[in-house]
Amino acid sequence: MPFRRIALHLLVIFAGLIAPVSSATAGETLRVLTWPGYADPDLVQVFEKRYKVRVEITLVSTDDALWQKLNANNGADFDVFAANTAELQRYIDQGISVPLILGNIPNAQHQQPRFRKLYDIPGITRAGQVYAIPYTYAEMGLIYNRKLVKAPPTSMTAMWDPRYQGQVLAYDGSTHNFTLAARLSGSKQPFQLQEADYKRAVEKLIDLRHNVLTFYSQPEEAVALFRDHPVALVFANYGSQQVKQLQTAGADIGYVIPEEGALAWLDCWAVTKRARNKRLAELWINYTLEQPVSQALTERQGLANTLQTASAAQASGKIVWLEPVENAQRRAALWSRIMSGDRLGKF
Amino acid sequence: MGRGLGFKLGVLLAVFGILAAGLTGYYSYATSRVMLAKSAEHDLLTSTQVLARRFSLALDEVASNARLLAALPDVAPIGKALLDPGTKPHRAALAQTFSAMLAVHPEYFQIRLISASNHGIELVRVDRDSDKLTRVKGDDLQEKGHFPYVFNTLRLARGEVYLSKIAINHEQGAHSGLGKPTLRVATPVFLDDGKLLGLVVINLDLNGLFDLLKTDLPADYSLYLTNETGDFLIHPDPSQAFGFDRGRRVLLQDTFKQAAAILDGKTNTVVERDGAGGDQSLIAAFYKLGFGQAEAGRFVIAGLSTPLEKVLADTRQLGANTAKIVAAFSLLAVLLAFLASRLLTRPLGMMVQAARRFSREHAMGELPVRRADEIGQLARSFNDMQVEIQAHLAELQESRSQLAHLARHDALTGLPNRLLFFDRLEHAVATARRSGKQLAVFFIDLDRFKEINDTLGHAAGDEVLMIIAHRLRSLVREVDTVARLGGDEFIILFDSLGDVHPLTMLAEKIIHGLSQPVEIKGRQLQVSASVGASLFPQDADDANGLVHKADVAMYLAKTRGENTAHFYAEGEERAG
């Protein structure tokens, strides 16, 4: 077949192209800070073999943990990381994230048009420079248990509904929880909270704490809790990824985008200022935009990738892109106290 | 003996000895080494099991304490107060009990009574805060209803105990326990009427507990503890423990490959040699321990490791000892080999000496003939052979001297023959020539001897010749040589003569002596002889000349009428 022959030729040319790179990077270690499912060991191994490097994957499951790790040593502990567009801002502010050389990431040209228009996506560019490449995105909808919830919920307020007291699984993360609580308690700018907004959000979140069974961190945790306890609602922090996981585990669930709109995150790859080898980090980003790697996101994790068009389910419903928040540290500190069980009177 | 048999034998014996010692040493070393390693593994596994057992017992004790606290009479008034907000809750007594419990259990971080209602509000709480105990009161009491250890415990029956996952405690305000590996042990609290009041929770300091549990273990033992997915909870390198809490999982099965069998449920114990690899090679033992309620098949894996280096050090000591023993035995073997070779080669050396002496001197040396062994036999055979050879040699000598005698003497008369005579004559001429002395040669021929032969036979003739020879011998000095030239011809050499004159007398004496009758077969025979004499140096100056001249003179005597003597005179020649 001529196609195959052409493909073979391309492969040979490609191999020739990467050869100098592999020799230049051989023996190095690339330190990747990312999320579960973004860098499966088999895919990492392909990269390691191709460029003769070692890849050290560190996984985080909350934005707070991501911040803690990158901020700890001013980013020196990692070369490349995945963060959502909202979170990215504080990394750019701190100088942890640095502009990318797009020429090193040719695979970005195969992304869907909406992700190729990098200057239209809030948070990705600053002062005319590109800081990140979109990798995957998801909206945080609401999962409901068809056996316990008769009518599909229409709003996130269902999580506060006393009918589901002790049957709600919320997410153990500060930023989104505050944004969510602020939106539902009437704040105009849920990403830029004022003192009054804070007060209302804390109150709202303590109310949430009183209504939930517990707060989960890992999607697997949610699956286990769903299995062991009568769970009616699950805040889908991991989006469709989590829906797929629960369905695989045999849960009879539905998934809705609430009418007031779901927060959605867009996760991007960014390179740290103190990366040992920025070129290798960019090679990694380029690699993740190859068809098999991006495809694995969808096939294995149920996450949307940036190469294919979104499914109809994801396309429907109102999406509120995450934005940088006014003070992530403050939100995290407050959340930690809420999580620990401090009563409203203490705030 | 140089590199002789003794040396070779000694070397061979020494090599055998060293080889035997070396091989025995090596095999005992190898066997002991394996046994040592096995015993180290066994010790390790036993210690691990003991440790796990202690952990299990410690957990049982914590559970008992939790149940004890849950059943205290102080609990009931607190429950009543909750139900009837008018009553002042009396919590100080219970807090004191908690404090007392914490005081005697340094491994407890925190003890709490948590309400089943009011979102799991803490009712009584005492925290460890460094070296003191702090009672948390009022607004500082927190709502814990959303924590698994609360909602899971509240589902239990009276007396049942909940063990939480072992995790880092992130609950703000937890004092000493904050950020520390914690195990929560909880049991529900019921009022007398069977109503669920809440739960008692003891927060257990995992590291503190294991520090207590491992106190009497050898110092070089390192402790491991993992949860049921293999995540390290305790690790000799603290940065490897609770990796999952920091987003980087560190798994037992990644470091200790064989331990995966425990996680797969194939076995409960695993001993792994050379675990970490490289310089930090370890022997490690792991033991699976059931944990919490049997329901979900929960477990932890306890493990101990010891540096392979330490076990090897023992075997190295063993090796050094074995080497010393082997060296000592090898030395002994060399000594014994030397002695044994001496024992064998000394008699051999004696025989060699004897043989050399025998060939040199034909005399026997000392031989170890008294020995009863093969060497004795050999010596005796050697001795017999020597005796035999000596006998043969003597015989040979005898026959050789006989032959020599025969070659130089006349067979009939025993007198020297012509050969010997000429030898002596030439020798005498040479001597006389140097000393200037005189010699005389008498040529004697029997008269008419042919007649005797013809008339009386050859036997009689021979008898006559023998008698004549005997007479001639008796008529001259011992130093003079009487020889038979053949037939009836005799010749005499007179050596070292002083004067010529006595020669005429001597000739007369001979003629007279021979003319005496001879008795043969009873008959008296009359014999006579003619004598010719020549002198040195007057008549000739060499042997042939002297004999010739004497022959000529004898011939002249014969022609002049037998039975007479004639001295050669110059110019005389034998007529015809």
Interface residues (C-beta under 8 A of the other chain):
Chain A: L33 T58 L59 V60 S61 A65 K69 G166 R209 H210 V212 L213 T214 F215 H229 S336 R337 M339 S340 G341 D342 R343 G345 K346
Chain B: H119 G120 I121 E122 D139 D140 L141 Q142 E143 K144 G145 H146 F147 P148 F151 H170 E171 Q172 G173 A174 R246 G247 R248 R249
